[in-house]
Structures are given as C-alpha cells and as structure tokens.
C-alpha cells in the first residue's frame, strides 16, 4: 500500500502562485505515472497534470501555460507549481500515482489539499 501526502494548499488571491507538494511512501521511480487531479464543489474530479514514465507531461487545457508538474528524484517528491491562479482553480487537489509491480497495477490517491481563489 502506497501513501501519498499532499501539502501547500491555501487561500490566495487571483493572480497569485502556489506550489503543491506530494510525498509518496514509495519511490517515485516505481510509478508509471504521477498526476495531480482536482475536484471543484459540485463537479467531478478532473485531471490537471500528469507525468508519464518520468518523461512526457500532459495538462488540462485550462491550466496550460500556468501550471507545471515536476518531480524531484533526490527528494522523492512531486510538485505542482500553479501560477496566475484564477477563481475557477478553486478545489481540492489530489496527488495520484500509478504503480505496476509484477503482473498487477494499482492506483493510489492522497487525501487532498484545498486551494481557494476567491472571485
């Protein structure tokens, strides 16, 4: 069982920046993909950004050019740098990881961290 712990959320003003951090209990080298999702009030959870196999990255259209996902292999952490925040970025942000060992793969989720950008 892999645990993921997010931090860095908070209440910020439009145009501000935040950096979210995710600390997994397993090596990030063991993950096929690491991602950030978010869930706004009354909406479904959506993919924000993902790193696949430590190489390629993909972003939701709404955050392209503003958000950056990255990994620090030495610190074993995953980050989401969020710039030019907007009210529509408000939500609970979740760190997620996909790990395949042997014949099986599992998805793991953190508990989430709240980001609030008032209008």
C-alpha positions as CSV (number, residue, x, y, z in Angstrom):
1,X,0.0,0.0,0.0
2,X,1.4,3.4,-1.0
3,X,0.5,6.5,0.9
4,X,0.6,10.0,-0.8
5,X,0.5,13.1,1.4
6,X,-0.2,16.5,-0.2
7,X,0.6,19.9,1.2
8,X,0.8,23.5,0.1
9,X,-2.8,24.4,-0.4
10,X,-4.3,27.6,0.9
11,X,-6.3,30.7,0.3
12,X,-4.8,33.0,-2.3
13,X,-5.9,36.0,-4.4
14,X,-6.4,35.9,-8.2
15,X,-3.1,36.1,-9.9
16,X,-1.1,34.6,-7.0
17,X,1.0,31.5,-7.1
18,X,1.1,28.3,-5.1
19,X,3.2,25.2,-5.1
20,X,1.7,22.0,-4.1
21,X,3.9,19.1,-2.8
22,X,3.2,15.4,-2.7
23,X,5.3,13.0,-0.7
24,X,4.8,9.3,-1.5
25,X,5.7,6.4,0.8
26,X,7.3,4.6,-2.1
27,X,10.0,5.7,-4.6
28,X,8.6,7.8,-7.4
29,X,10.9,5.8,-9.6
30,X,8.4,2.9,-9.2
31,X,5.5,4.9,-10.6
32,X,4.5,4.7,-14.2
33,X,2.7,7.9,-13.9
34,X,2.2,10.6,-11.2
35,X,-0.6,13.2,-11.5
36,X,-2.5,15.9,-9.9
37,X,-6.3,16.0,-10.0
38,X,-8.7,18.5,-8.6
39,X,-12.3,18.5,-7.7
40,X,-14.3,21.7,-7.5
41,X,-17.5,21.9,-5.4
42,X,-20.4,20.2,-7.2
43,X,-18.2,18.9,-10.0
44,X,-16.4,15.7,-10.9
45,X,-12.8,15.1,-10.3
46,X,-10.6,16.2,-13.2
47,X,-7.1,15.6,-14.4
48,X,-4.9,18.7,-14.0
49,X,-1.5,17.5,-14.9
50,X,0.4,14.2,-15.3
51,X,4.0,13.0,-15.8
52,X,4.1,9.7,-17.7
53,X,7.2,7.4,-17.2
54,X,9.1,10.4,-15.9
55,X,9.3,11.9,-19.4
56,X,6.2,13.2,-21.0
57,X,3.8,15.6,-19.4
58,X,0.2,16.5,-20.2
59,X,-2.0,19.3,-18.9
60,X,-5.7,20.2,-18.8
61,X,-6.3,22.9,-21.4
62,X,-7.5,25.2,-18.7
63,X,-4.1,25.2,-16.9
64,X,-1.7,25.0,-19.8
65,X,0.9,27.7,-19.6
66,X,0.1,28.4,-15.9
67,X,0.7,25.1,-14.1
68,X,3.8,22.9,-14.1
69,X,4.1,19.4,-12.8
70,X,7.6,18.2,-11.8
71,X,9.4,15.6,-9.8
72,X,12.5,15.8,-7.6
73,X,14.1,12.4,-7.7
74,X,16.5,13.3,-4.9
75,X,13.8,14.4,-2.5
76,X,11.3,11.8,-3.8
77,X,8.6,14.5,-4.2
78,X,6.1,15.6,-6.8
79,X,5.2,19.2,-7.2
80,X,2.5,21.3,-8.9
81,X,3.6,24.9,-9.5
82,X,0.5,27.0,-10.0
83,X,0.8,30.5,-11.3
84,X,-1.7,33.2,-12.3
85,X,-4.4,31.4,-10.2
86,X,-8.0,32.1,-11.0
87,X,-11.2,31.6,-9.1
88,X,-12.0,28.6,-11.3
89,X,-8.9,26.9,-10.0
90,X,-10.6,26.5,-6.6
91,X,-11.0,23.0,-5.4
92,X,-9.4,20.1,-3.6
93,X,-6.2,19.0,-5.3
94,X,-5.2,15.3,-5.1
95,X,-1.9,13.7,-5.8
96,X,-2.2,10.3,-7.6
97,X,0.2,7.6,-8.6
98,X,0.1,4.5,-10.8
99,X,2.4,1.7,-9.8
100,X,2.9,-1.6,-11.6
101,X,4.7,-4.4,-9.8
102,X,4.9,-7.8,-11.4
103,X,1.6,-8.6,-13.1
104,X,-0.5,-6.1,-11.3
105,X,-1.0,-2.3,-11.3
106,X,-2.6,-0.1,-8.7
107,X,-3.7,3.5,-8.4
108,X,-3.1,5.4,-5.2
109,X,-4.5,8.7,-4.0
110,X,-3.7,11.2,-1.4
111,X,-6.2,12.8,0.9
112,X,-6.1,16.2,-0.9
113,X,-5.3,19.7,-0.2
114,X,-7.7,22.7,-0.5
115,X,-6.9,25.5,-2.9
116,X,-9.2,28.5,-2.7
117,X,-9.1,31.5,-5.1
118,X,-12.0,33.9,-4.3
119,X,-13.6,35.9,-7.1
